[in-house]
Amino acid sequence: MKNAYEVTNPDYTLSPYTGMTKKHYIECANYLLERAFKHVDSIDTPISFPVVPGKTYPQPNDPPWRWRSFEFEALERTLTLAGPLMHVDPDITINNIKLKDYYCLQLYNAFTPGHANSIPLPEELPDATYQFTCEFGGLFKTLLLLPDIIWPYYTQTQKDEMAITISKWAHHRTTQNNWRIFNIVTLSFLKKHGYAIDDELLKSHLLWVVSYHSGDGWYLEQTYNYYTISLFIVYGTIWNRTFGDEYYPDIATAIEKSAHELMKTYSNFFARDGYINMWARSICYRTWISGGFPVSFMLNDKTLLDAGWARRLCSGSILQFVTREEFYENDIPSLGFYGHKEFLLQNYSCPASPFIMFLPFLCLALPDNSPFWTATENEGIWEKLGKLSERIILEKPGLVLVNHGKTGTSEIIPGKVYYEDHNYSKLAFNTHFPWEDHNPRGGTSMEYSFRSLDPRDIRGDDINFYLTGLTIQNDSDKNTEFSTSQSMLYNGVHNDVLYRQAIMRKPPNNGVGYIIDLAEITVPGGVIRVDRSRLAFEHELTLGHFGLPHIDGRKAVIHQFEDQTKKVITASIQGRQLALIVYQGWDTVSSIVHSGRNAEANESTVLFTSKKRTSKNPAMELMITVMLHKMDDTEWTEEELSPIKAINTMEITPLYSPLGVIITLSDNKKYEIDFVNIDGNRTC
C-alpha cells in the first residue's frame, strides 16, 4: 500500500472533485494522528518527535526550557487534530490510547508546577517572549471553540491548580502583531471560566490588534502574509463567537468586518484543484490558511463563500500534501513543503510545528447540517473562466491575485516587501511552480538577480559613493555574488498595467541608482514584463522563470530558437512546461540546473535571461520579456510563442516620462506603458 493517506470509498456524488465528505475528514484526521502517536508508548508518555538536524529547534546546547517548549508544542499542536476528533467522538482512541484521558493528563502535568513535565513559569526565566505564549493561544483557541473537550473532565481543584500557570503566561509579556492574539485568547478563556484577569490589559491587546487592520481584510505583520488568515481571521472569528460578542461587542464587530472584507477574495488564493501557494514565512504550516474555509461558516453572515466551492478548495489543499509519501518524515509532516527543505524554514519551528497546518479540521466543529457539509462540490469562478485570466487587486496590502483559467493555477504577486527575503521577494508565486532558493551565481528563479561590476565595489571601498575623499570599506567578497531585491514597492494599476519597483540596493548605499521599474500585463497562462532598468553603474543582471523540478531524477527537456524579433527558450517536464520569450533589453537566454534549491526535487531547471553592462554610466533600458506556463504536455504553438505583435518605444511619453512603450498584442489589443511619477506613487 501507498505510505500516505488515500481517500477510501470516495463520495463523488456529493464531492465530484475530491470525493471528500465529513466521514473522510474524520478518517484523514485519524490516519494522521495514528502516525503521530507511533511516538507515544503509553498514556504516561509525553508526545515528542525526533529532533531534526538543521536550523530548527531544539539545538543540542539549548537551555532546558527550550526542550520543554519542544514537548509542549507537540502536545498543543497535535490537539489541532485530536480536539476536533474528540468533539466528534469523546471516546475515540488512537493506538489504544483514549485521547480524552491522554490530553487531560498531559495538560494537567504541563500546568502543574513541580511535575517532571511541567512548563516553566515566566518568573523562572529571563524577562522575554517565549514559544509557550504562542502555544497557549493555540490551545485555548481550541478549548474556546470546543468547550465539550478536556476542560469539563477536570475537577474544580485541578482547574484552580492549572489556572495559576495559565494566568501567569496569559498576563506575561508578548510581542507585537499576531502574538497579542495568543494573550487575548488565553485571558478570555480564564475570564469566561470565572478567573480574575487584568481586564484593561485584555482590552489593550484587543485595541492593538484591531489597529493593525490595513484594509481589504488584511493585517500588518512583518510584511503581509498568511498570518492575516490563519491568526487574525481564524483565531479572531473563534474569539468573536465564543467570547467577544458577549464581552466586547464593538471590538468583535470590527474584527468581523475585516473578516467579511477578506472573504471577498479569499478563494482566489487557491488554484482550481485547491492547491495552496508556497509563499511568505512559516511555509511548513502549509494548509493552515485553509482554516478560513470552515471559519467562514462561523461568521454572522454564512453566505460569504460558496459552500460547495469552499469544501472543494479546502479538501483539495489537504490532499495536496497528505497523499504524498515524501510529505512524511518520522511519520509526521516534514519540515518543508512537500518534503524536508532547509532553505524555506525558520529557526522558531520544531518537528511538531507543522501540525498547525491542520487548522482546516476545525470544520469538524460545524454541525452536520452546515452548508460546508451539505453543499455539492463545485469549482466556483473556474467554471466560467475558460482560458481567460482573472486578476484581483488588493490595494491596501499591495497584493495582486491572478487566477489563470487556461492552466488552473493561481498566483500571488507581492507589492509591499520591506526587506530582502526570498519567501516574499519573488516577482510572482505560483501554486504549481513552488519558488526556489536564491542562487548567488545568478539565474535565481522568478527574481531579478544583480551583481555589481563597479570597480569601487570590486575593490571593496567607497560603497556610498560620497564625494568626501574618505574610504568606506565594504565586503568585496560579498559583492562578487548576485543579490536580489532588498525591497519591493507597490505603485498601483493604471490602464490595466501593474506597476511595482524592485529596489536592488537601499539607501544609504545609493539606492536611487539601483531601481528596476516593473510593469506587467497579465495574459492567459503568464505575464508580459516591460521593465525599465535604472541601474546607474556597471553591473550584471539575470531574470529567471519559475523552476522546473526533476521529478524522479528526470531532467527537463529544453528547446531554444530565435528570429528577427525575439529569443525563445522552453523547458518541459511531464505535465508542466515553461516558456521564456525575450524581445529586447537582454543579451542571452539560457537554462541552468540547480541543486538543493527546489521545493519538490533535489535538482531543477531554471530558464533565465542575462545581460552585462560595463559602461561607467549605463543608459536606462526597457527590458521586454514574456513568461508563460502550461499544465499539460501539448506542444507550444507559434501563436503562443508570439504574443507581441508590435513594440513602439517612446523616448518621452505623452505624459512627459522617459522610456515608455506601446505594446500591441497578437490579438491587436494595445497597452501603453508609462512610468510617469512612479517614484511618487510608491507605497510600502
C-alpha positions in Angstrom: 0.0 0.0 0.0 1.0 3.6 -0.5 2.6 5.0 2.6 0.3 8.1 2.6 -3.3 8.9 3.1 -5.8 7.7 0.4 -9.4 8.6 0.1 -11.3 5.3 0.5 -14.8 4.9 -0.8 -14.9 8.4 -2.2 -18.3 10.1 -2.5 -18.3 11.5 -6.0 -22.0 12.4 -5.8 -21.6 15.0 -3.0 -18.0 15.7 -3.8 -17.4 15.1 -7.5 -13.9 16.6 -7.5 -12.2 15.2 -4.3 -14.6 12.5 -3.0 -14.1 14.0 0.5 -17.1 14.3 2.9 -17.2 14.7 6.7 -16.6 11.0 7.0 -13.4 11.3 5.1 -12.2 14.3 7.1 -12.6 12.1 10.2 -10.8 9.2 8.6 -8.0 11.5 7.4 -7.5 13.1 10.9 -7.4 9.6 12.4 -4.8 8.5 9.9 -2.6 11.5 10.6 -2.9 11.2 14.4 -2.2 7.4 14.3 1.1 8.1 12.6 2.0 10.7 15.1 1.1 8.5 18.1 3.6 5.9 17.0 5.9 8.1 19.1 3.7 7.6 22.2 4.3 4.4 24.2 1.6 4.8 26.8 -0.8 7.4 28.3 2.1 8.5 30.6 4.5 9.2 27.7 4.6 12.9 26.7 4.2 13.2 23.0 7.6 14.1 21.4 9.0 13.7 18.0 12.6 13.1 16.9 14.8 16.2 16.6 15.5 17.1 13.0 19.1 18.3 12.4 19.3 21.8 10.8 18.2 25.3 11.7 15.0 24.4 13.6 14.9 24.0 17.3 15.8 22.5 19.7 19.6 22.8 19.1 21.9 20.5 21.2 23.0 23.2 23.5 19.6 24.8 24.1 18.6 25.6 27.7 16.2 23.2 29.4 13.2 25.4 28.9 13.7 25.2 25.2 13.3 21.4 25.4 10.1 21.8 27.5 8.8 24.1 24.8 9.7 21.5 22.2 7.5 19.0 24.1 4.7 21.4 24.9 4.4 22.4 21.2 3.9 18.8 20.2 1.2 18.4 22.8 -0.6 21.5 21.8 -0.3 21.3 18.0 -1.4 17.7 17.7 -4.5 18.9 19.5 -5.3 20.6 16.3 -6.3 17.2 15.0 -7.2 15.5 18.4 -9.6 18.3 19.5 -12.0 18.1 16.6 -11.8 14.2 16.8 -12.8 14.3 20.5 -15.6 16.6 19.7 -17.0 14.2 17.1 -16.3 11.1 19.3 -15.5 11.8 23.0 -14.4 8.1 23.5 -12.1 8.0 20.5 -8.8 6.0 20.9 -5.7 6.2 18.9 -3.2 3.3 19.1 -5.1 2.0 22.1 -4.8 5.4 23.9 -8.0 7.2 24.8 -7.4 10.8 23.5 -9.6 12.4 26.2 -7.6 10.7 29.0 -4.3 11.4 27.3 -4.6 15.1 26.7 -6.3 15.7 30.1 -3.4 14.0 31.9 -0.6 15.6 29.8 -2.0 19.1 30.0 -2.5 18.7 33.8 1.1 17.7 34.1 2.2 20.6 32.0 0.3 23.1 34.1 1.2 21.7 37.5 4.4 23.3 38.9 6.8 20.7 40.2 5.8 17.9 37.9 8.6 16.5 35.8 6.8 17.6 32.6 5.6 21.0 33.8 6.4 24.0 31.8 8.4 26.8 33.5 6.7 29.8 34.9 7.6 33.2 33.4 9.3 34.4 36.6 11.6 31.4 36.3 13.0 32.7 33.0 14.7 35.9 31.9 12.0 38.5 31.1 11.4 37.9 27.4 8.9 36.4 25.0 8.7 32.6 24.7 7.2 30.0 22.4 4.9 29.0 25.4 2.8 32.0 24.8 2.1 31.0 21.2 1.1 27.5 22.2 -1.2 28.8 24.9 -3.0 30.8 22.2 -3.4 27.7 20.1 -4.6 25.6 23.0 -7.2 28.0 24.3 -8.5 28.9 20.8 -9.3 25.1 20.5 -10.9 24.9 24.0 -13.0 28.0 23.4 -14.3 26.6 20.2 -14.8 23.1 21.6 -15.9 23.6 25.2 -17.0 20.0 25.4 -13.5 18.5 25.3 -10.8 18.3 28.0 -11.8 21.1 30.4 -15.1 19.6 31.7 -13.3 16.5 32.8 -11.1 18.2 35.4 -12.2 18.6 39.0 -12.5 22.2 40.2 -9.4 21.7 42.3 -7.5 20.7 39.2 -8.8 23.6 37.3 -7.7 26.0 40.0 -4.3 24.5 40.2 -3.8 24.8 36.4 -5.2 28.3 36.3 -2.2 29.7 38.2 0.2 28.7 35.4 -2.3 29.7 32.7 -2.8 33.1 34.2 0.9 33.9 34.6 1.5 33.2 31.0 -1.7 34.9 29.8 -0.5 38.1 31.6 3.1 37.8 30.6 5.0 40.0 28.1 4.0 39.4 24.5 5.4 40.7 21.2 3.8 42.8 18.5 1.2 42.0 15.9 -0.2 38.5 15.9 1.2 37.3 19.2 -1.2 39.6 21.1 -3.9 37.3 19.9 -2.4 34.4 21.9 -2.7 36.5 25.1 -6.2 37.6 24.1 -7.4 34.1 23.7 -5.9 32.8 26.9 -7.1 35.8 29.0 -10.6 35.4 27.5 -10.7 31.7 28.4 -9.8 32.4 32.0 -12.4 35.2 32.3 -15.1 33.0 30.7 -14.4 30.3 33.3 -14.6 32.7 36.3 -11.0 33.5 36.9 -9.8 37.1 37.6 -7.8 38.8 34.9 -6.5 42.2 34.1 -9.4 43.5 32.0 -7.5 46.6 31.0 -4.7 44.5 29.6 -7.1 42.4 27.6 -8.7 45.5 26.2 -5.4 47.0 25.3 -4.3 43.9 23.4 -7.6 43.9 21.6 -7.3 47.5 20.5 -3.7 47.0 19.4 -4.9 44.0 17.2 -7.7 46.0 15.6 -5.3 48.8 14.9 -3.2 46.5 12.6 -6.0 46.2 10.1 -4.8 47.8 6.9 -7.8 47.2 4.6 -9.1 44.6 2.3 -9.3 42.3 5.3 -5.5 42.3 5.7 -3.5 43.0 8.8 0.0 44.4 9.1 2.6 41.8 10.1 6.3 41.9 9.5 5.1 42.2 5.9 1.8 41.0 4.6 1.4 37.2 4.7 -0.8 34.2 5.6 -0.9 35.2 9.3 -3.7 37.5 8.4 -5.8 34.5 7.5 -4.7 31.8 9.9 -4.5 34.0 13.1 -6.3 37.3 12.7 -9.2 35.8 10.9 -9.4 32.2 12.2 -8.5 32.9 15.8 -10.3 36.3 15.7 -13.6 34.8 14.5 -13.4 32.0 17.1 -12.8 34.6 19.7 -15.8 36.6 18.5 -18.3 33.8 18.7 -17.1 32.3 21.9 -16.3 35.5 23.9 -16.1 38.8 22.1 -19.7 39.0 21.0 -20.7 38.9 24.7 -17.9 40.9 26.4 -16.6 43.3 23.7 -19.3 43.6 21.0 -17.8 46.7 19.4 -14.4 45.2 19.0 -15.9 41.9 17.8 -17.8 43.9 15.2 -14.6 45.4 14.0 -12.9 42.0 13.7 -16.0 40.6 12.0 -16.0 43.4 9.4 -12.4 42.7 8.4 -13.2 39.0 8.0 -16.0 39.9 5.7 -13.7 42.0 3.6 -11.1 39.2 3.4 -13.7 36.7 2.3 -14.4 38.7 -0.9 -11.1 37.5 -2.4 -10.0 34.6 -0.1 -10.9 31.8 -2.5 -8.8 33.5 -5.2 -5.6 32.5 -3.4 -6.2 28.9 -4.3 -5.7 27.0 -7.5 -8.5 25.3 -9.4 -7.6 22.0 -7.7 -7.3 23.7 -4.3 -3.5 23.9 -4.2 -2.1 26.5 -1.9 0.8 28.8 -2.8 4.2 28.4 -1.2 4.5 32.0 -0.1 5.9 34.0 2.8 7.3 32.6 6.1 6.2 29.6 8.1 5.9 27.7 4.9 5.9 24.3 6.8 2.5 25.3 8.2 1.1 24.8 4.7 -2.7 24.4 4.8 -3.2 26.5 7.9 -4.6 29.2 5.6 -7.3 26.7 4.6 -8.7 27.2 8.1 -10.5 30.2 6.7 -13.0 27.9 4.9 -14.7 26.3 7.9 -14.3 29.6 9.9 -16.2 31.4 7.1 -19.3 29.4 8.2 -18.8 30.7 11.8 -19.2 34.3 10.7 -22.5 36.0 11.3 -23.1 36.1 7.6 -22.6 32.5 6.5 -23.2 33.2 2.8 -19.9 35.0 2.1 -18.4 31.9 0.5 -20.0 29.4 -1.9 -20.1 26.3 0.4 -19.5 23.8 -2.4 -16.5 25.6 -3.7 -15.2 26.2 -0.2 -15.2 22.5 0.6 -13.7 21.6 -2.8 -10.8 24.0 -2.2 -10.4 23.0 1.5 -10.3 19.3 0.6 -8.0 19.9 -2.4 -5.5 21.8 -0.3 -5.3 18.9 2.3 -5.0 16.3 -0.4 -2.2 18.3 -2.0 0.0 17.1 0.9 -1.3 14.2 2.9 -1.4 11.9 -0.2 2.3 12.3 -0.9 4.7 9.8 0.6 7.6 12.4 0.7 5.4 14.7 2.9 6.0 12.5 5.9 9.3 12.4 7.9 9.4 10.2 11.0 5.7 9.6 10.4 4.7 13.2 10.8 4.6 16.2 8.4 8.1 17.1 7.4 9.7 20.4 8.0 9.4 21.7 4.5 6.7 22.0 1.8 6.4 18.6 0.0 9.5 17.3 1.8 12.2 18.5 4.2 13.9 21.6 2.8 16.1 23.7 5.0 16.1 26.8 2.8 12.5 27.6 3.5 12.5 27.1 7.3 12.8 29.4 10.2 14.6 28.8 13.5 11.4 29.2 15.6 9.9 25.9 14.2 10.4 22.5 15.6 9.3 19.0 14.4 5.8 19.4 15.8 5.3 22.9 14.3 3.7 21.7 11.0 0.7 20.3 12.9 -0.9 23.7 12.9 -1.4 23.0 9.2 -4.5 21.0 10.2 -6.5 24.1 11.2 -9.0 23.3 8.4 -10.1 20.3 10.5 -11.9 22.8 12.6 -14.6 22.0 10.1 -15.5 19.1 12.4 -16.9 21.6 14.8 -19.5 22.6 12.2 -22.9 20.8 12.6 -23.8 18.1 10.1 -26.4 20.4 8.5 -23.8 23.2 7.8 -23.7 24.1 4.2 -20.0 23.3 4.3 -21.0 19.6 4.6 -24.3 19.5 2.7 -23.4 21.5 -0.5 -22.3 19.7 -3.6 -18.7 20.5 -4.6 -18.3 22.9 -7.5 -15.4 24.9 -9.0 -16.7 28.4 -8.4 -15.2 31.0 -10.7 -13.2 28.4 -12.6 -16.3 27.0 -14.3 -16.7 30.4 -16.2 -13.0 31.5 -16.6 -12.4 29.3 -19.7 -8.9 30.2 -21.0 -9.0 33.7 -19.5 -7.1 35.0 -16.5 -8.8 36.9 -13.8 -6.8 39.5 -11.8 -7.8 40.8 -8.3 -6.1 43.9 -7.0 -5.8 44.3 -3.2 -4.5 47.9 -3.0 -4.1 48.1 0.8 -1.7 45.1 1.3 -0.3 45.6 -2.2 -1.1 42.1 -3.4 -2.3 41.1 -6.8 -4.0 37.7 -7.2 -4.2 36.0 -10.6 -6.3 33.0 -11.5 -5.2 31.5 -14.8 -8.2 29.7 -16.4 -6.0 28.3 -19.1 -3.8 26.4 -16.7 -5.8 26.2 -13.4 -3.0 27.8 -11.4 -3.2 30.8 -9.2 -0.5 33.4 -8.5 0.3 35.9 -5.7 2.2 39.0 -6.9 3.6 40.9 -3.9 4.0 44.6 -3.9 5.0 45.6 -0.3 8.1 43.7 0.8 10.2 45.6 3.3 13.4 43.6 3.2 15.4 41.0 1.2 13.7 37.7 1.9 13.1 35.1 -0.8 10.0 33.9 1.0 8.4 37.3 0.0 10.5 39.0 -2.7 9.8 36.8 -5.8 8.2 38.6 -8.7 5.4 36.1 -8.6 4.4 33.0 -6.6 2.6 30.2 -8.4 0.6 27.3 -6.9 2.1 24.7 -9.2 5.6 26.0 -9.5 6.8 26.5 -5.9 9.6 29.0 -5.5 13.3 28.1 -5.5 16.0 29.3 -3.2 18.4 32.1 -4.4 21.4 31.2 -6.5 24.2 33.6 -5.6 25.8 32.8 -9.0 22.8 34.2 -10.9 19.8 32.7 -12.6 17.6 32.8 -9.5 14.1 31.8 -10.3 11.4 34.5 -10.6 13.7 37.3 -9.4 15.9 39.9 -10.8 19.4 39.0 -9.6 22.0 41.7 -9.6 25.8 41.8 -9.4 27.8 45.0 -9.3 30.8 45.4 -11.6 31.6 48.8 -10.3 35.3 48.8 -9.6 34.7 50.5 -6.2 32.6 47.5 -5.2 35.1 45.1 -6.6 37.8 46.8 -4.6 35.6 46.8 -1.5 35.7 50.5 -0.9 33.6 53.7 -1.1 30.2 51.8 -1.2 28.3 55.0 -0.5 30.0 56.9 -3.4 30.1 60.0 -1.3 32.4 62.8 -2.6 34.3 63.0 0.7 37.6 61.6 -0.2 37.1 59.0 2.6 37.2 55.3 2.0 34.3 53.3 3.5 35.1 49.7 3.4 32.5 47.1 2.2 32.6 43.4 1.7 34.3 42.9 -1.7 33.8 39.1 -1.5 30.1 39.5 -1.0 30.0 41.9 -4.0 31.2 39.0 -6.2 27.9 37.3 -5.7 24.5 38.1 -7.2 21.9 39.6 -4.9 18.1 40.1 -5.2 15.9 43.0 -4.4 16.2 44.5 -0.9 12.6 45.7 -1.1 9.6 45.6 -3.4 7.4 48.7 -3.8 3.8 48.8 -5.0 2.9 51.6 -7.4 -0.6 50.8 -8.4 -2.5 49.6 -11.5 -3.1 52.1 -14.3 -4.8 51.4 -17.6 -4.7 47.6 -16.8 -1.0 47.6 -16.2 0.5 46.7 -12.8 3.4 48.9 -11.7 5.9 48.0 -9.0 9.6 48.7 -8.2 12.4 46.4 -7.3 15.0 48.2 -5.2 18.2 46.3 -5.6 20.1 48.4 -3.1 18.7 50.6 -0.4 20.0 53.9 0.8 22.4 55.0 2.2 24.1 52.7 -0.4 22.9 55.0 -3.2 19.5 53.2 -3.6 18.4 55.8 -6.1 20.9 54.3 -8.5 19.6 50.7 -8.1 16.0 50.7 -9.2 14.2 48.5 -11.7 10.7 49.8 -12.5 8.3 46.9 -13.2 5.3 47.0 -15.5 3.3 43.9 -16.0 0.5 42.8 -18.4 -1.4 39.7 -17.4 -2.0 37.3 -20.3 -3.6 33.8 -20.3 -1.1 31.5 -18.6 1.5 34.1 -18.0 2.8 37.7 -18.0 4.3 40.2 -20.3 7.1 42.2 -18.5 8.0 45.7 -19.7 10.6 46.7 -17.1 12.7 49.8 -17.0 16.3 49.4 -15.8 17.6 52.4 -13.8 20.9 50.7 -12.7 23.4 53.6 -12.7 26.7 51.8 -12.6 28.5 48.8 -14.1 26.5 45.6 -13.4 25.3 42.2 -14.5 21.7 41.2 -14.3 19.7 38.0 -14.7 15.9 37.3 -14.7 14.7 33.8 -14.0 11.5 32.0 -14.8 9.8 29.5 -12.4 11.9 26.4 -11.5 11.0 23.0 -13.0 11.7 20.1 -10.7 13.4 17.0 -11.9 10.8 14.6 -10.7 12.3 11.1 -10.1 15.6 12.5 -11.4 14.2 13.2 -15.0 15.7 16.3 -16.4 13.7 19.0 -18.1 13.7 19.0 -21.9 15.0 22.3 -23.4 14.3 23.8 -26.7 15.7 27.1 -27.9 15.4 29.3 -31.1 15.3 32.9 -32.2 14.1 35.0 -35.1 14.5 38.7 -36.0 12.2 39.9 -33.2 12.8 37.6 -30.3 14.7 34.9 -28.5 12.7 31.9 -27.2 13.6 29.1 -24.8 11.2 26.5 -23.5 11.5 23.7 -20.9 9.2 20.8 -20.1 8.7 18.0 -17.6 5.7 15.7 -17.5 2.6 17.7 -17.0 4.3 21.1 -16.8 6.0 23.5 -19.2 7.6 26.9 -19.3 8.5 29.4 -22.0 10.6 32.5 -21.8 10.4 34.9 -24.7 12.9 37.8 -24.8 12.2 40.8 -27.1 14.7 43.4 -26.1 17.0 44.7 -23.3 18.9 41.4 -22.8 22.0 39.7 -24.2 21.3 36.0 -23.9 18.8 33.4 -22.9 19.8 30.1 -21.3 19.0 27.5 -18.7 20.7 26.4 -15.5 20.4 23.2 -13.4 20.1 24.0 -9.7 20.9 21.5 -6.9 19.2 21.8 -3.5 17.1 24.8 -4.3 13.7 23.4 -5.4 10.8 22.5 -3.0 9.8 19.4 -5.0 13.1 17.8 -6.1 16.8 17.8 -5.4 17.5 19.1 -8.9 15.6 21.6 -11.0 16.0 23.6 -14.2 15.5 27.4 -14.4 15.2 29.3 -17.7 16.8 32.7 -17.5 17.9 35.7 -19.4 21.0 37.8 -18.7 23.0 40.8 -19.6 26.2 42.6 -18.7 26.6 46.4 -18.8 30.2 47.6 -18.3 29.8 51.3 -19.2 30.6 53.7 -16.3 27.2 55.3 -16.8 24.8 52.7 -18.3 21.8 54.0 -20.1 18.3 53.4 -19.0 16.8 50.4 -20.8 13.5 48.8 -21.4 13.6 45.0 -20.8 10.7 43.3 -22.5 10.1 39.6 -21.8 7.2 37.2 -21.7 6.9 34.4 -19.2 4.4 31.6 -19.9 3.5 28.3 -18.2 1.4 25.3 -19.1 0.0 22.4 -17.1 -0.1 19.8 -19.9 2.2 18.2 -22.4 0.9 19.8 -25.6 3.4 21.4 -28.0 3.9 25.1 -27.8 2.2 26.7 -30.9 3.7 29.5 -32.9 0.8 31.7 -31.8 1.5 31.0 -28.1 5.2 31.9 -28.6 4.4 35.1 -30.5 2.2 37.0 -28.1 3.5 40.5 -29.1 2.8 41.9 -32.5 4.4 45.3 -32.2 6.6 47.3 -29.9 6.6 51.1 -30.3 9.1 52.8 -27.9 8.6 56.4 -26.8 11.7 58.3 -25.7 9.3 60.7 -24.0 5.7 59.7 -23.4 2.7 61.9 -23.8 2.8 62.4 -20.0 6.4 63.5 -20.3 8.0 60.5 -18.7 11.2 58.9 -20.3 11.2 55.5 -21.9 7.6 54.3 -22.3 6.2 51.9 -24.9 3.0 50.9 -26.7 2.7 47.1 -26.8 0.4 45.6 -29.4 -0.6 42.0 -28.7 -1.2 39.4 -31.3 -5.0 39.9 -30.9 -4.4 43.6 -31.6 -5.1 44.7 -28.0 -2.9 47.6 -27.1 -1.2 48.6 -23.8 0.6 51.8 -23.1 3.4 51.5 -20.5 4.1 54.9 -18.9 6.3 55.2 -15.8 5.2 58.7 -15.1 5.6 59.7 -11.4 6.3 56.1 -10.5 8.6 57.2 -7.7 5.9 59.4 -6.3 3.3 56.6 -6.5 5.4 54.1 -4.5 3.9 52.6 -1.3 5.4 50.0 1.0 
